[in-house]
Amino acid sequence: MPTWLKPSLSWLLIFVPIAAGLEFGAPKEHTWIFLSACLAIIPLAGWMGKATEHLAERTGEGIGGLLNATFGNAAELIIALMALRQGKYDIVKASLTGSILGNILLVLGAALLAGGLRFKTQSFNPGGARIQATMLILAAIALLSEAVFHHSAGPDVHAIEVELSTWLSGVMLVTYALGLVFTLHTHKQFFVSGQAAESAGGHGHGGAEGHAIWPLGKALAVLLGATALVAWVSEFLVGSVEDAARSMGMSDFFVGVIVVAVIGNAAEHSTAILVALKNRMDLSLSIAVGSSIQVALFVAPVLVFASYFIGPAHLGPLDLVFTPIEVFAVGAAVIIVHQIAGDGQCNWLEGVQLLSVYIILALAFYFLPVGTHAAH
């Protein structure tokens, strides 16, 4: 069978022109625009991930890992920037929460389940896993401190909250940068397992394994082209999300936390599960947990600073005041991941546990009454 006839997510690329046609030809069909934009972003995120993996083959393990994490989250960042520009701050915050939960509960849970069904027990470096889990706790503390301040300081403190968010964002960015120095330079031995090194054979990030490495020009062209298309389609998605959510009987908050986050995490889903099936759990954990760390400590602060320049003037800058249910959800997710990361071993039941927590939280978000999500 010719390669192009084999089932592939790339078939979903047909939804790119479909989404554009609906946006310009039938702009009031919000539900169909939203659904087609979601389906279009999935293969585009996959192509961004594939191009990044081929670039990583040329840069070495450390820089390759950073590339994978950064461009793995590019779809979420682009969607959030589009929402930020349109002043949909609640969608921005919901997508951040959803991305953190999706990575450490849904992506990691699916990876542990898939790998655990193939291997009775899988091992990973507990030192590196604990360090990453602690970085997640730090992010949860930042979110919790802002929420506690909001509910303790009383009304009419929005300006102070924005200033606090800006300072917190600076601390989070510095911490993230120092974390990169730790993982890529001073203590990189914590994040490489012997098994991964043996199986990788120079393909330490699982992208082009078993295939010819793309020429540099092709990899860059695919990456830039897919990124531009994601930015374009994301405008359609963000513009239709509120009307589409109402027509489907869902709150835009649920759509932001669950639906948009799952779409943005498409690349991480496939890669984390594939490497878990190859018994490379250090890499699988690094993809899932590392992506959540980057969203919490890098993407969120970047959005706060970006809001000073691209956010609507009448709304002012973005703050990091998340709702109590969001803070609870992130805190609960971080606690269970910290428990699983502590012993250096995992199995399929732990994957089921993570997925169960994700489903429980998704149900809570789904039944949350419309209009209760705003922090202010």
N, C-alpha and C positions, 0 to 999 in steps of 0.2 A: 504493500500500500504506500503511495507517495506520502512524504512527510506532511505535506499541507492538508492531506485528507484525514490525518489522525486527529482524534478529539483534542482540543486545546482551548485554554482560556483566551487565546488570541482571537478565536472566532468572535468573542464579545466586542472586538474592535469595531464591528459593524454598528454598535450603538453610539460611536462618536458622531458620525454624520446624522444618525437618527436623532440624537439629542439636539444637535445644532439645527436640524430641520424643524423640530418641534418648537425650539426656542424662538426661531425667527418666523416660522410659518403658522404656528398655533400657540402663541404666548400665553393663552389662558388655560391651556391643558397642563396645569401645574403638576398633577400627579404623574402623568406620563413623562413629563420633562424630568422630574425628580428620579423616577425609576430608571429611565434610560441613561441619565447622567451617572447614577450609581453603578450600573452595569458597565458603562464606558470606562469608569475610573479603575475598575478591578484589573483589566488586562494592562492598562497603562502603568499602574503601580507595579505590576509584574515585570514589565519591560524595563522600568527604571531599576528594579532590583537586579534583573539579569545583566544590564549594562554595567551596573556598579560592581557586580561580582567579577566580571571580566576585567574591569579596571583594577580591582583588588589583586588580581593575579600578577599585575605588573608592579605593584607598589610595595609588596611585602606584607607580612601578617599584621603588624601593628597599624599601619596606615590603612590597610585593607579593611580591618575591623571598624575603624572610624568611618570610612566611606560607607560600609554596609549599614551602620547604625544611622548615619546622617541621612542618606538617601532613602533608607527604609522608612524614615519618618517624614520624608519630603511631601508626600501626598497629604498627610494630616496638617502639616504646616501651611501648605498652600491653601487648603480648604479653610483653615482658621483665618488666614490673612484675608481671603475673599470676604468672609463673614465680618471680620474686623472692619474692613473698608466700608461695608454696608451698614455698620453700626449695630450688628446683631451680636452684642456682647454675651448674651445668655447662651447662644449657640456656640460661641467661641469657648466659653467655660465648660459647657456640656461636652464638647468634642475633646477637650483636654482630659476631663475626667474619664470619658469613655475610652480614650486611647490608652491611658494608664491601666484601667481595669481590663481592657481587651488584651493588652500585651501580657500582663502577669497572671491573668486568670484564664482567658479563652485560648490564647496562643500557647502559653506554657502548659496549660491543662491538656490541650489536644496533643501537644508534643509528648508529654509524659505518658498519656494513654496509648498513643500509637507506638512509641518506643517500648513501653512496658508490656504490650501484648506480644511483641516480637522477642524481647529479652526479659527474663524473669526479674532480674535486678540490674539496674544501670548505675554507674558510678560517675562522679564528677569531683572536681577539686573543691572541698568544703571551704577552704580559706577564701578563695575568690568569690564563691557564692555568698558567703556571709558578708563580705565587704560590699557586694552589690546590694544585698538585702538591707544593710545598714544605710546605704545611700538612699534607698527608698524610704526608710523610716525618717531620715532627715527631711525629705521632701514632704512627707505627711505632717511632720512637725510644723513646717513652714505654712502649709495650708491650714492646719488647726489653729495656729497662733493668730492668723488673720481673721478666721471665723470667730474665734473667742473674742478678739478685740471688737469686732463688729457688733456682737451681741452683748458686750459689756460696756461699751463706751456710750451707748445711748444714741438718739437720733442726731441728725445734722452733723455728722463727722465724716462725710464722704470725702472731703478734701484731704483730711488727715489719713484716711484709708488709702487714698491714691498715693500719697507720699510714702506711707508705710510699705505699700506694694512695690513701689519703685526701689526703696532701700532693700527690701527682701529679695527682689529680683537681682540686684547687684550681688548680694551675698550668694545666691543660688548659682549665678553664672561663674563667680570665682571658684566656688566649691566644685562645680562641674569641670572647670578647666584644670584644677588641681587633681581631680579624679582621673582625668585623661593622662596627666603626667604620671600618676601612680600606676595606672593599668598598662600604659604603652611604653613606659621607660623604667621607672625605679623598681617596680615589683611585678613585671609582666609574667614572671614564673607562676604567679597565682592563677593566671587565666589561660594556661596552656597545659593540657593533659598529655601524658605519654601516648595514650591511645589515639588521641586526635592527631598528634604529630605523625604517628605511624600510618594512620589511614589517609591523612590528607595528602602526603607525598608532594608537598608544594602547592596543594590546593586548599590552603588553610581556611578558606571561607566558603567552601562548598558550592561555589557558583558554577564554574565551568568544568567541574570534575568530569573527566571522560570525554571532553570535547575540546576542539581547537580553540585557543584563545583568540578573541576578536582582535583585529588591528585597532590601534589606539584611536584612529580617526572614526572608525565605525562605532566603537563603544561610546565615544563622546557625542557623536551625532545622535545615536539612539537615546542617550541619557537626556540631552538637551531637548530633543524633539518630544520625547514622552513628558518631560517636565512642563514644556510649554503647553502641550495638549491638556495635561492635568489642570494647569492654571485656568485654561479657557473653559473646560467643562465644569470646573468647580464653581465658576460664576453662575452657570445654569443651575447647578445643584443648590447653592446657597440661596439664590433668588427664588427658588420654588419650594424650599423646605417647609416653610410655615403653612402655606396653603395646602401643600400635599399632605402634611401631617394631619391637618384638620379633616381633610376629605377621607383619609384612611382611618380616622377615629383614634389617632395617637397624638400625644402632646409633642410639640416641637422639641421639648426637653428630652423625651425618650428617644426621638429620632436622632438628636445630637449625641446623646450618651451611647446609644447602642448601634443604630443603623449606620450613621456616618462614620463612627469609629471602626466598625467592622470592615467597611469599604476601604478606609484608609490603611487598615492593617493587612490588606490582602497579601502584600509581598512577604511580610513577616510570617504569616500563617504557613504558607507553603514551604518556605526555607526552614523554619524551625522544626516542622514535622519531618521533612525529608532527612535532615541531619540526625534527628532522634532515631529514625529508622535505621541509620547507619551506626547507632550506638555511640554517637558523638555528643554526649549530653553537656559537656562544657560549652560547646559552641551553641547548642540549642538554648541553654540558659542565658548565655551571653546575648543572643538575639532578642529573646523575649524580655528578660529583666533589664538588659542594657537599653533597649528601646524605651521602656517605661521611665528609666532614669533620665534619658535624654529629653523626653517629653516634659517631665516634671521640673528638671533643673536647667534645661536649655530652651526648649520651645516656649514654655509658659513665660519666662522672663523676657525672651525676645519679643513676644507678642505685646507685653506690657510696654516695652520701650518703643516698639513700632507704632503703638496706638497714639503716641505723642505726635506722630507725623502723618499717619494715614487714617486715623479714627475720625469720625465726624466731630467737628468743633463743638457742637452743642451738647455732645455727650461727655466730652472730656476724655482723659486717658482711661485705659482699662485698669480695673483693680483685681486683686486676687481673692476677693471675698466669695468663697464657695458656699453653697447651701449646706445645712447640717447633714442632709442625707448623702450629699457628695463626699463630705469630709468623712462621715462614717464608713461609706463604701470603700474609699481609698484606704482608710485605716485598717478595716477588716481584711482587705486584700493583702496589704503589706504584712500584717501579722501572720496570716496563714502561709505566705511565701517564705517568710523568715523561718517558720517552723520546718518547712520542707527543705530549706537550703542548709539546715544546720548539720546534718549527719553525713553528707557526701554521697548518699544513695537515694534512689527513687524507684518507684514501681507504678504500675498502671492504676492502682487504687488512689494514689495521690493525685494522679491526673483527673480521675473522677471527682475527687474532693474539690479541686480547683474549679472544674466545670460546674459542679453543683453550686458553689458559692456565686459564680457568675450568673447562673440561671436565677438564683434566689434574688440577687441584686437587680437583675433585669426585670423580674416580675414586680419588685417594689417600685422601680422607676416607671414601669408601664402603668401601674394603677395609681400613680401619683396624680392628684387632680390637676387639670390644666390651670395655669396661672399661679401655682404655688411655688414655682421654681425661682423666681427672681429674688436675689439677695437683698435688694433695696426696695 
